[in-house]
């Protein structure tokens, strides 16, 4: 038999089901005894890949081959990386038993099975008088003789001749006639091996597809007859709960039985791929994210509503960390981790994502740094995600990928699992085609993205950029525009709680010392803020794309031009640092801290400083406190996919009857939705930044109130859980016609097929 093709990308990376791998601690040993041709090797490569991956994840499942092949033919089959490595091999239709670790015979057991065997030459000589028997030349046989035989030639005279030799026989698939020692069959070999290894039969699952597997089913073990099985086997094995009869052929049928028994986890009709988990693994354990909004909480709500889904995500494990630690995240969510080393994560995320891709996404290609080695790391992590998803997705499943971090997954996943519906939502901006083209690997990324069924964006502008970047690609995904909202009620509840706490604090302070009550109490002017002067707030992670240095420059310019603001105006910048190891923002941090010190040094007096810098992550309740303190919320992103903090600010103020002003960058995705009521600013213009901020500070109470009311109306109540449901429906193509149009011109049926799978 010809060796199956080797998948060049996975052959060297996959973890084989090691022949001598010990069972995982705390998990009982299970034994899978499977025929090869038509059974383990049956079905398509996608099904075989799913079974291989499931067995690799469960080393407590010991694999035993029970095959009609000889050892040399088994070795040939093992060249295929999708064939799991067996611990034991029952070969030659049960006449041989081989240790899979070193591929040597189990001598004592094999002698017992072959007791009385007269030898192949004597068998062939005795049966030469039956011309209908055609010996299987070219098939290495040991301890048996195998022939081809038509069903009508299977006569009593022939079987009597076999019995006279002191042998037994098997006939299968209306073609194969095997002469064996009387003590040999797959079932007898398994029974002997199980006794020697002390396997209870309730821990064994046997799998087959033809009559030469029949002897495996009479031992009291669990059984599976795969969907493509010989009808005679189905008829010969009694019906009963111990024998599974799945519709799926070959490897897919075996996997279905393993799942029904609970020996491996089920696959999923929905797989979400996002590189960030909903909790962070630290030396002290798992910690949750701070905000109730954004993609992480949104996905939480998705899984709460859809228990038949799994989240494929990365876990960075140090050199001494054990994968078992991943099971203690306590989220109640179906997380499926792709383990990465710190070095792999650094090459993938810190370098390739943040130094190569992020500058292009932010339309600043002059910042791009490309290193072929780190791009190879990015490609490798994407390949692991593709393999991971392929192994967990049910047939025809929906796969929802997230953001540029997994740009290469569609191209890697599609050949592995052509049955899947694959979609990607782009939370970040998508750059204009000419900027995308500046990426050294633009062709590779374009080829991968063209394999999507669907791509989603926050704005039509970003969707248009995507279409332009893929112009001329072999396939064009369907495109949707779905702006993400916030959990407005969660924000409102936090705001009301903050306001109640502030009121109680103010009352206690006033009672204790009325002379100092105004120092900490939130006594507000009609527009909001503190009585001591207007507060301008920004809440954003440290990133040059957020234009933090430009904001400090604008504050300095405003103080220079507006003397009445000196000693009063405060700009509070809540700016959490990036995760350790990302060096691409170091220059921004240094420039920001230097400029803050210069501006505070130049204008500060009598305990007042114009810039309050909080370089730390805060609990969401404290972020809401800052929202309610602010007169103006200032968003100056040079590029931004959406900006949910702006939406949270609106919801918080509306919930407690306050009317802060939103100054919003024209380049933020939120500007498309909120721009008619916010004050729009251009962060690329220093003059516009200062002028728009001054205008916000000068607005009268009535205009502030009207603008906030309008912003709240524009915000709407579109819950993130509803948004997620819409996305998964769009990826599935629920709105697509079931069949292609009937009146297509000749030669266009291929195009119709493409339309039917959502491409095009």
DOVOGU-568336 format. One line per 5 residues: number of its first residue (from 0); their letters; for each residue x, y, z of C-alpha. Coordinates in Angstrom, 1 decimal, m for minus. Example, Ala and Ser with C-alpha at 12.3 -4.5 7.8 and 13.67 -1.06 7.14 Angstrom:
BEGIN
0	AS	12.3:m4.5:7.8  13.7:m1.1:7.1
% end
This chain:
BEGIN
0	XXXXX	0.0:0.0:0.0  1.2:3.5:m0.8  2.1:5.6:2.2  m0.5:8.4:2.8  0.8:11.9:2.2
5	XXXXX	2.5:13.5:5.2  1.2:16.8:6.2  4.4:18.8:6.0  3.3:21.4:8.6  2.1:19.0:11.3
10	XXXXX	4.3:16.0:10.9  7.1:17.4:13.0  5.0:19.3:15.5  2.2:17.0:16.6  2.5:15.1:19.8
15	XXXXX	2.2:11.5:18.9  0.2:9.1:21.1  3.3:7.6:22.6  3.5:3.9:22.7  4.5:3.7:26.3
20	XXXXX	2.8:6.8:27.6  1.6:6.3:31.2  m2.0:7.0:32.0  m2.6:10.5:33.5  m2.8:10.4:37.2
25	XXXXX	m6.3:10.1:38.5  m7.7:8.8:35.2  m8.5:5.1:34.8  m6.8:3.3:31.9  m8.9:2.7:28.9
30	XXXXX	m8.1:0.3:26.0  m9.1:1.0:22.4  m8.7:m2.1:20.3  m9.3:m1.2:16.6  m9.1:m2.7:13.2
35	XXXXX	m7.1:m0.6:10.7  m8.4:m0.7:7.1  m12.0:0.6:7.0  m12.0:1.4:10.7  m9.1:3.4:12.2
40	XXXXX	m8.0:4.3:8.6  m11.5:4.8:7.4  m13.2:8.1:6.7  m11.7:11.3:5.5  m8.5:12.9:6.8
45	XXXXX	m10.4:15.5:8.8  m12.1:12.8:10.8  m8.9:10.9:11.3  m7.2:14.1:12.4  m9.9:14.7:15.0
50	XXXXX	m9.6:11.2:16.4  m5.8:11.4:16.5  m6.0:14.7:18.4  m8.5:13.3:20.9  m6.3:10.3:21.6
55	XXXXX	m3.2:12.6:21.9  m5.1:14.6:24.6  m6.0:11.4:26.5  m2.9:9.3:27.0  m4.8:7.2:29.4
60	XXXXX	m6.5:5.6:26.4  m4.1:2.8:25.3  m4.3:2.0:21.6  m4.2:m1.6:20.4  m4.3:m2.5:16.7
65	XXXXX	m6.2:m5.7:15.7  m5.6:m6.1:12.0  m5.4:m8.6:9.2  m2.1:m6.9:8.1  1.3:m8.2:8.8
70	XXXXX	3.8:m6.2:10.8  5.6:m4.8:7.7  2.3:m3.4:6.5  1.5:m2.0:9.9  4.8:m0.2:9.8
75	XXXXX	3.9:1.3:6.5  0.6:2.6:7.9  2.5:4.2:10.9  4.3:6.5:8.4  1.1:8.5:8.4
80	XXXXX	1.3:11.1:11.2  m2.5:10.8:11.7  m2.2:7.1:12.8  m1.9:6.9:16.6  1.1:4.9:17.9
85	XXXXX	m0.1:1.5:19.3  1.0:0.0:22.6  0.2:m3.4:21.3  m0.4:m4.9:17.8  m2.6:m7.9:17.1
90	XXXXX	m1.6:m8.7:13.5  m2.2:m11.4:10.9  m5.9:m11.7:11.8  m4.9:m12.7:15.4  m2.0:m15.0:14.7
95	XXXXX	0.7:m12.4:15.8  0.9:m10.3:18.9  3.6:m7.6:18.9  4.8:m5.1:21.5  4.3:m1.7:19.9
100	XXXXX	7.1:m0.1:21.9  9.9:m2.0:20.1  7.8:m3.9:17.5  9.0:m7.4:18.7  6.8:m10.4:19.1
105	XXXXX	5.3:m11.3:22.5  6.8:m14.7:22.1  5.0:m16.8:24.8  1.6:m15.5:23.9  2.2:m15.8:20.2
110	XXXXX	3.3:m19.5:20.6  0.1:m20.3:22.3  m2.0:m18.7:19.6  m0.2:m20.6:16.8  m0.2:m24.0:18.5
115	XXXXX	m0.8:m26.7:15.9  m0.1:m24.4:12.9  1.1:m26.7:10.1  3.0:m24.0:8.3  2.1:m21.9:5.2
120	XXXXX	3.7:m24.2:2.7  1.7:m27.3:3.9  m1.5:m25.2:3.9  m1.0:m24.0:0.4  0.0:m27.4:m0.9
125	XXXXX	m3.1:m29.0:0.6  m5.5:m26.4:m0.9  m4.0:m26.3:m4.4  m6.9:m28.6:m5.5  m9.2:m25.6:m5.1
130	XXXXX	m8.5:m23.4:m8.1  m11.0:m20.7:m7.0  m8.5:m19.8:m4.1  m6.2:m17.1:m5.2  m3.3:m16.6:m2.8
135	XXXXX	m2.5:m13.0:m1.8  0.9:m12.7:m3.4  2.8:m9.6:m2.3  1.2:m9.6:1.2  3.6:m10.6:3.9
140	XXXXX	1.9:m13.3:6.0  3.1:m14.8:9.3  1.2:m17.6:11.0  m1.6:m17.6:8.5  m2.5:m18.0:4.8
145	XXXXX	m4.7:m15.5:3.1  m6.6:m15.9:m0.2  m9.1:m14.1:m2.4  m12.3:m16.1:m2.9  m15.7:m15.4:m4.5
150	XXXXX	m18.7:m16.0:m2.3  m20.1:m18.8:m4.5  m16.9:m20.7:m4.2  m17.0:m21.0:m0.4  m18.0:m24.6:m0.2
155	XXXXX	m18.2:m27.2:2.5  m15.6:m29.2:0.8  m13.1:m26.3:1.1  m13.9:m25.7:4.8  m13.6:m29.4:5.5
160	XXXXX	m10.2:m29.4:3.9  m9.1:m26.6:6.2  m10.4:m28.5:9.2  m8.5:m31.6:8.2  m5.3:m29.5:8.4
165	XXXXX	m6.1:m28.7:12.1  m6.8:m25.1:11.2  m9.7:m22.7:11.2  m10.9:m20.1:8.7  m12.5:m16.7:8.4
170	XXXXX	m14.3:m15.2:5.4  m15.0:m11.4:5.2  m16.1:m8.7:2.9  m17.2:m11.4:0.4  m13.6:m11.5:m0.8
175	XXXXX	m11.1:m12.5:1.8  m10.5:m16.1:3.0  m8.0:m16.5:5.8  m6.7:m19.8:7.1  m5.5:m19.6:10.7
180	XXXXX	m4.3:m21.7:13.6  m7.2:m23.1:15.6  m6.2:m20.9:18.5  m5.9:m17.7:16.5  m8.4:m14.9:15.9
185	XXXXX	m8.5:m11.3:16.8  m10.8:m12.1:19.7  m8.7:m14.9:21.1  m5.6:m12.8:20.8  m7.3:m9.9:22.6
190	XXXXX	m8.6:m12.2:25.4  m5.1:m13.6:25.9  m3.5:m10.1:25.9  m6.1:m8.7:28.3  m5.6:m11.6:30.7
195	XXXXX	m1.8:m11.0:30.6  m2.2:m7.2:31.2  m5.1:m7.6:33.7  m7.5:m5.5:31.7  m11.1:m5.8:32.8
200	XXXXX	m13.3:m6.0:29.7  m15.5:m3.0:30.9  m12.4:m0.9:30.3  m12.0:m2.1:26.7  m13.6:m0.7:23.5
205	XXXXX	m13.3:m2.8:20.3  m13.9:m1.3:16.9  m14.3:m3.0:13.5  m16.0:m3.0:10.2  m15.9:m6.6:8.7
210	XXXXX	m16.5:m10.2:9.6  m12.9:m10.8:10.5  m13.5:m8.5:13.5  m16.5:m10.5:14.7  m14.6:m12.4:17.3
215	XXXXX	m13.8:m9.1:19.1  m17.4:m8.6:20.0  m18.1:m11.7:22.1  m15.8:m10.9:25.0  m17.9:m8.6:27.1
220	XXXXX	m16.1:m5.4:26.0  m17.7:m2.2:24.8  m18.0:m2.3:21.0  m18.4:0.0:18.0  m19.3:m1.0:14.5
225	XXXXX	m18.4:1.9:12.3  m20.9:3.4:9.9  m19.3:1.9:6.7  m19.2:m1.6:8.1  m19.9:m4.8:6.2
230	XXXXX	m23.6:m5.6:6.5  m22.8:m9.2:7.6  m21.0:m7.9:10.6  m23.9:m5.7:11.6  m26.2:m8.7:11.3
235	XXXXX	m24.0:m11.0:13.2  m23.5:m8.8:16.3  m26.6:m8.8:18.5  m28.2:m5.4:19.2  m27.6:m4.1:22.7
240	XXXXX	m26.4:m1.1:24.6  m22.8:m2.3:24.8  m22.3:m2.0:21.0  m22.4:1.4:19.4  m23.6:1.7:15.8
245	XXXXX	m22.8:5.3:14.7  m23.7:6.5:11.2  m20.3:8.0:10.8  m17.7:5.9:9.0  m14.2:4.9:10.1
250	XXXXX	m12.4:7.2:12.5  m15.5:9.4:13.0  m17.4:6.4:14.2  m14.7:5.4:16.7  m14.6:9.0:18.0
255	XXXXX	m18.4:9.1:18.4  m18.2:5.9:20.5  m15.4:7.3:22.6  m17.4:10.4:23.2  m20.6:8.5:24.1
260	XXXXX	m18.6:6.5:26.6  m17.1:9.7:28.1  m13.6:8.5:27.5  m12.8:11.7:25.5  m14.6:15.1:25.4
265	XXXXX	m17.2:15.8:22.9  m16.6:18.0:19.9  m18.5:21.3:19.6  m20.8:22.9:17.0  m19.3:26.3:17.9
270	XXXXX	m15.6:27.0:18.5  m14.4:30.4:19.4  m10.8:31.3:18.8  m9.4:34.2:20.8  m5.9:34.4:22.0
275	XXXXX	m6.8:35.9:25.3  m8.5:33.9:28.0  m11.2:35.4:30.2  m8.8:35.1:33.2  m5.1:35.7:33.5
280	XXXXX	m2.8:33.1:34.9  m0.3:34.6:37.3  2.1:33.1:39.9  m0.7:33.7:42.5  m3.4:31.9:40.4
285	XXXXX	m6.1:33.1:38.1  m7.4:36.7:38.1  m10.5:38.0:36.2  m10.5:41.1:33.8  m11.6:44.4:35.3
290	XXXXX	m14.3:45.7:32.9  m17.8:44.1:32.4  m17.5:45.2:28.7  m15.3:44.3:25.8  m14.8:41.0:24.0
295	XXXXX	m13.9:38.9:27.1  m17.1:39.6:29.0  m19.0:39.4:25.8  m17.8:35.9:25.1  m18.6:35.0:28.7
300	XXXXX	m22.2:35.9:28.0  m22.1:33.9:24.8  m21.0:30.7:26.5  m23.5:31.2:29.3  m26.2:31.0:26.6
305	XXXXX	m24.6:28.3:24.5  m23.3:25.3:26.5  m22.4:23.5:23.2  m19.5:25.8:22.5  m15.8:25.8:23.4
310	XXXXX	m13.3:28.7:23.7  m9.8:27.9:22.2  m7.3:30.3:23.8  m3.7:30.6:24.7  m2.1:29.8:28.1
315	XXXXX	1.5:30.9:28.7  3.2:28.3:30.9  6.6:28.8:32.5  9.3:26.1:32.3  8.1:24.4:35.5
320	XXXXX	4.4:24.9:35.1  2.2:21.8:34.7  m0.7:21.8:32.2  m2.9:20.3:34.9  m2.8:23.8:36.5
325	XXXXX	m4.9:25.1:33.6  m7.9:23.1:34.9  m8.2:25.3:38.0  m9.4:28.5:36.4  m12.7:28.3:38.1
330	XXXXX	m14.6:30.3:35.5  m17.2:27.6:34.7  m16.5:28.2:31.0  m15.4:25.6:28.5  m11.9:26.8:28.0
335	XXXXX	m9.6:24.7:25.8  m6.0:25.9:26.1  m3.2:26.1:23.5  m0.1:25.9:25.8  2.7:28.3:24.8
340	XXXXX	6.1:28.9:26.4  7.1:32.4:27.4  9.5:32.5:24.5  6.8:31.5:22.0  4.4:34.1:23.4
345	XXXXX	7.0:36.8:23.2  7.8:36.1:19.6  4.1:35.8:18.7  2.5:38.6:20.7  5.2:41.0:21.9
350	XXXXX	7.1:41.1:18.6  5.0:39.9:15.6  1.6:41.3:16.8  2.8:44.5:18.4  5.8:45.4:16.4
355	XXXXX	4.8:44.1:12.9  1.0:44.1:12.7  m0.1:46.7:15.2  1.6:49.7:13.4  m0.1:48.7:10.1
360	XXXXX	m3.4:48.4:11.8  m2.9:51.9:13.4  m2.0:53.3:10.0  1.5:54.0:11.1  3.6:51.8:8.9
365	XXXXX	6.7:53.9:9.6  6.8:52.2:13.0  6.7:48.6:11.5  9.5:46.3:12.5  9.7:43.0:10.7
370	XXXXX	11.8:40.0:11.7  11.4:36.7:9.8  12.1:34.7:12.9  9.3:36.3:15.0  7.0:36.0:12.0
375	XXXXX	7.7:32.3:11.9  6.7:32.3:15.6  3.4:34.1:14.7  2.8:31.5:12.0  3.5:28.6:14.3
380	XXXXX	1.1:29.9:17.0  m1.6:30.4:14.4  m0.9:26.8:13.1  m1.4:25.5:16.7  m4.7:27.3:17.0
385	XXXXX	m5.7:25.8:13.6  m4.9:22.3:14.7  m6.5:22.9:18.1  m9.7:24.1:16.5  m9.8:21.4:13.9
390	XXXXX	m9.6:18.8:16.6  m12.5:20.2:18.6  m14.9:21.3:16.0  m17.8:19.0:15.2  m18.6:18.2:11.6
395	XXXXX	m20.0:21.3:9.9  m19.3:23.4:13.0  m19.1:27.2:13.2  m15.7:28.8:14.0  m15.6:32.3:15.2
400	XXXXX	m12.1:33.8:15.2  m11.2:37.2:16.8  m8.9:39.9:15.5  m5.5:40.2:13.7  m3.8:37.9:16.2
405	XXXXX	m5.2:34.9:14.3  m5.0:36.2:10.8  m3.3:33.1:9.5  m5.7:30.6:11.0  m8.3:30.6:8.2
410	XXXXX	m5.8:29.6:5.6  m4.4:26.9:7.8  m7.7:25.6:9.0  m9.6:25.4:5.7  m7.6:22.5:4.2
415	XXXXX	m7.7:20.7:7.5  m11.5:21.1:7.9  m13.2:22.1:4.7  m16.6:21.4:6.3  m16.4:24.3:8.7
420	XXXXX	m18.0:27.7:8.5  m15.2:30.1:9.5  m15.7:33.7:10.4  m13.5:36.5:11.9  m14.5:39.6:13.7
425	XXXXX	m12.0:42.4:13.5  m12.1:44.5:16.7  m9.3:46.7:15.7  m9.3:49.1:12.7  m8.6:47.5:9.3
430	XXXXX	m6.1:49.7:7.4  m6.6:51.2:4.0  m5.4:48.9:1.2  m2.2:50.9:0.4  m1.2:50.7:4.1
435	XXXXX	m2.0:47.0:4.4  0.2:46.5:1.4  3.2:47.8:3.4  3.1:44.7:5.5  6.0:42.4:4.2
440	XXXXX	3.7:39.4:4.5  0.6:41.0:3.1  0.3:38.3:0.4  0.3:35.5:3.0  m2.2:37.3:5.2
445	XXXXX	m4.5:38.1:2.2  m4.4:34.5:1.0  m5.5:33.4:4.5  m8.2:35.9:4.9  m9.7:35.0:1.6
450	XXXXX	m10.4:31.5:3.0  m13.0:33.0:5.4  m16.7:32.6:4.9  m17.4:35.8:6.7  m15.6:38.8:8.1
455	XXXXX	m17.1:41.4:10.5  m16.2:45.0:11.5  m17.4:47.8:13.7  m17.8:50.3:10.8  m18.4:50.4:7.1
460	XXXXX	m15.1:52.2:6.6  m13.1:49.3:8.0  m15.2:46.9:6.0  m14.5:48.8:2.9  m10.7:48.8:3.6
465	XXXXX	m11.0:45.0:4.0  m12.7:44.6:0.7  m10.1:46.7:m1.0  m7.2:44.8:0.6  m8.6:41.5:m0.7
470	XXXXX	m9.4:42.8:m4.2  m8.1:40.3:m6.6  m7.8:37.5:m4.0  m9.1:34.1:m5.1  m12.1:34.3:m2.8
475	XXXXX	m13.9:37.1:m1.1  m15.7:36.5:2.2  m19.1:37.9:2.9  m18.7:41.1:5.0  m20.8:42.4:7.8
480	XXXXX	m20.9:45.6:9.9  m21.9:45.0:13.5  m20.8:47.7:16.0  m20.3:46.2:19.5  m22.3:47.8:22.4
485	XXXXX	m21.9:47.6:26.1  m23.8:46.0:29.0  m25.5:49.2:29.8  m27.3:48.0:32.8  m24.2:46.7:34.4
490	XXXXX	m22.5:50.1:34.0  m25.7:51.9:35.3  m25.8:49.7:38.4  m22.1:50.4:39.1  m22.8:54.2:38.6
495	XXXXX	m25.7:54.2:40.9  m23.8:52.3:43.6  m20.9:54.8:43.2  m23.2:57.8:43.6  m24.8:56.3:46.7
500	XXXXX	m21.4:55.7:48.2  m20.3:59.2:47.4  m23.5:60.7:49.0  m22.9:58.8:52.2  m19.3:59.8:52.3
505	XXXXX	m20.2:63.4:51.8  m22.8:63.3:54.6  m20.3:61.8:57.0  m17.6:64.2:56.1  m20.0:67.2:56.5
510	XXXXX	m21.1:66.0:59.9  m17.5:65.5:61.1  m16.0:68.7:59.7  m18.1:71.0:57.6  m15.1:73.2:57.0
515	XXXXX	m13.4:70.4:55.1  m16.4:68.8:53.5  m15.6:70.2:50.0  m12.1:68.6:49.9  m13.3:65.0:49.2
520	XXXXX	m17.0:65.1:48.8  m18.5:65.1:45.3  m20.4:68.3:45.5  m21.2:68.9:41.9  m22.0:71.8:39.7
525	XXXXX	m25.0:71.3:37.4  m22.8:69.8:34.7  m20.9:67.4:36.9  m17.3:67.4:38.0  m15.9:68.8:41.2
530	XXXXX	m16.4:72.2:42.6  m12.6:72.9:42.6  m12.4:73.1:38.8  m13.2:71.2:35.7  m11.9:67.6:35.4
535	XXXXX	m11.0:66.2:32.0  m10.6:62.4:32.0  m9.0:59.8:29.7  m9.0:56.1:30.5  m6.9:54.1:28.1
540	XXXXX	m4.0:51.6:28.0  m0.6:52.9:27.2  m0.3:53.0:23.4  1.0:55.6:21.0  m2.2:55.0:19.0
545	XXXXX	m4.2:56.6:21.8  m2.1:59.8:21.4  m1.4:60.4:25.1  1.6:62.7:24.5  m0.5:64.8:22.2
550	XXXXX	m3.1:65.3:24.9  m0.6:66.5:27.4  0.7:68.9:24.7  m2.9:70.2:24.1  m3.3:70.8:27.9
555	XXXXX	m0.1:72.8:27.9  m1.3:74.8:24.9  m4.6:75.5:26.5  m3.1:76.7:29.7  m0.8:79.0:27.8
560	XXXXX	m3.7:80.6:25.9  m6.4:80.6:28.6  m5.1:82.1:31.9  m8.4:81.5:33.6  m7.9:77.8:33.5
565	XXXXX	m4.6:77.9:35.4  m4.9:76.6:38.9  m8.2:75.0:38.1  m8.1:72.7:35.0  m7.2:69.1:35.8
570	XXXXX	m6.4:66.4:33.3  m6.6:62.9:34.8  m5.0:60.2:32.7  m5.7:56.6:33.8  m3.2:54.7:31.7
575	XXXXX	m2.5:51.1:32.6  0.8:49.9:31.2  1.1:47.0:28.7  1.9:43.6:29.9  5.6:43.1:30.8
580	XXXXX	7.8:42.3:27.8  6.2:44.6:25.2  9.0:47.0:24.4  7.3:48.7:21.4  5.6:51.2:23.8
585	XXXXX	8.7:52.1:25.8  9.5:55.2:23.8  5.9:56.4:24.2  6.0:55.8:28.0  9.3:57.8:28.3
590	XXXXX	8.0:60.7:26.2  4.7:60.8:28.1  6.3:60.8:31.6  8.9:63.4:30.5  6.2:65.7:29.1
595	XXXXX	3.9:65.3:32.1  6.8:66.3:34.4  7.6:69.3:32.2  4.0:70.5:32.0  3.4:70.0:35.8
600	XXXXX	6.7:71.7:36.5  5.9:74.7:34.3  2.3:75.3:35.4  1.8:73.7:38.8  1.5:75.9:41.9
605	XXXXX	0.1:75.9:45.4  m0.5:72.1:45.4  m2.2:72.2:42.0  m0.9:70.3:39.0  m2.7:70.2:35.7
610	XXXXX	m1.9:66.5:34.9  m2.8:63.7:37.2  m1.2:60.5:35.9  m2.4:57.1:37.1  m0.2:54.4:35.3
615	XXXXX	m2.1:51.4:36.7  m5.0:49.1:36.2  m8.0:49.8:38.3  m11.1:47.8:39.3  m14.1:48.7:37.3
620	XXXXX	m15.9:50.2:40.3  m13.0:52.7:40.6  m13.1:53.4:36.9  m16.8:54.3:37.3  m15.9:56.6:40.2
625	XXXXX	m13.6:58.4:37.8  m16.2:58.6:35.1  m18.6:60.3:37.5  m15.9:62.7:38.7  m15.3:64.0:35.2
630	XXXXX	m16.8:66.9:33.3  m15.2:65.9:30.0  m14.3:62.4:28.7  m11.5:62.8:26.2  m10.8:60.2:23.5
635	XXXXX	m8.1:61.1:21.0  m7.2:57.8:19.3  m5.3:58.1:16.1  m7.1:54.9:15.1  m9.6:52.9:17.2
640	XXXXX	m11.8:50.0:16.4  m14.7:51.2:18.6  m13.7:52.6:22.1  m16.1:51.1:24.6  m14.8:53.4:27.4
645	XXXXX	m16.6:56.3:25.7  m19.8:54.3:25.8  m19.4:53.4:29.4  m18.9:57.1:30.3  m22.2:58.0:28.6
650	XXXXX	m24.1:55.2:30.4  m22.6:56.1:33.8  m23.5:59.8:33.5  m27.0:59.0:32.2  m27.8:56.5:35.0
655	XXXXX	m27.3:59.2:37.7  m28.6:62.3:35.9  m25.2:63.9:35.2  m24.2:65.5:31.9  m20.5:65.2:31.1
660	XXXXX	m19.3:66.0:27.6  m17.7:63.5:25.3  m14.9:64.6:23.1  m14.3:61.9:20.6  m11.7:61.3:18.0
665	XXXXX	m12.9:61.3:14.4  m10.8:58.2:13.9  m12.5:56.1:16.6  m15.1:53.6:15.5  m17.5:55.0:18.1
670	XXXXX	m17.6:58.3:16.1  m19.7:56.6:13.4  m22.4:56.0:16.0  m22.0:58.9:18.4  m20.5:61.6:16.3
675	XXXXX	m23.6:63.7:15.9  m23.8:64.4:19.6  m20.2:64.2:20.7  m17.6:66.9:20.0  m15.4:65.4:17.4
680	XXXXX	m11.7:66.2:17.4  m8.8:65.4:15.1  m5.8:64.1:17.1  m3.5:64.7:14.1  m4.0:68.5:14.6
685	XXXXX	m2.6:70.0:17.8  m4.7:73.1:17.3  m7.9:71.2:16.9  m7.1:69.1:20.0  m6.8:72.3:22.2
690	XXXXX	m9.6:74.1:20.6  m12.1:71.3:20.8  m11.2:70.7:24.5  m11.7:74.3:25.3  m15.1:74.2:23.5
695	XXXXX	m16.1:71.3:25.7  m15.1:73.1:28.9  m17.1:76.2:27.8  m20.4:74.5:27.0  m23.3:75.7:29.1
700	XXXXX	m25.4:73.5:31.3  m28.3:73.2:28.9  m26.2:72.2:25.9  m24.3:69.7:28.0  m27.6:68.1:29.1
705	XXXXX	m29.0:68.0:25.6  m25.8:66.4:24.2  m25.6:63.8:26.9  m29.3:62.9:26.4  m28.7:62.5:22.7
710	XXXXX	m25.6:60.4:23.3  m27.6:58.1:25.5  m30.2:57.7:22.8  m27.6:56.9:20.2  m26.0:54.4:22.6
715	XXXXX	m29.1:52.3:22.6  m29.5:49.0:24.5  m28.0:46.5:22.2  m26.6:43.9:24.6  m23.3:42.3:23.8
720	XXXXX	m24.9:38.9:24.1  m27.4:39.8:21.3  m24.4:41.0:19.3  m22.6:37.7:19.7  m25.7:35.8:18.6
725	XXXXX	m25.9:37.9:15.5  m22.3:37.3:14.7  m22.5:33.5:14.9  m25.7:33.5:12.8  m23.9:35.6:10.2
730	XXXXX	m20.9:33.2:10.1  m23.3:30.3:9.7  m24.9:32.1:6.8  m28.4:31.8:8.3  m29.6:34.4:5.8
735	XXXXX	m28.2:32.7:2.7  m30.4:30.9:0.2  m30.3:27.1:0.7  m29.8:26.4:m3.0  m28.0:28.2:m5.8
740	XXXXX	m30.3:30.0:m8.4  m31.7:27.7:m10.9  m31.2:29.9:m14.0  m27.4:30.2:m13.9  m25.7:30.3:m17.3
745	XXXXX	m23.7:27.3:m18.3  m20.3:27.2:m16.7  m21.3:29.2:m13.6  m22.3:26.3:m11.3  m19.0:26.6:m9.6
750	XXXXX	m19.7:30.2:m8.8  m23.1:29.2:m7.4  m21.5:26.6:m5.2  m19.2:29.4:m3.9  m22.2:31.6:m3.2
755	XXXXX	m23.9:28.7:m1.3  m21.0:28.4:1.1  m21.0:32.1:1.8  m18.1:33.4:m0.2  m18.8:35.3:m2.7
% end
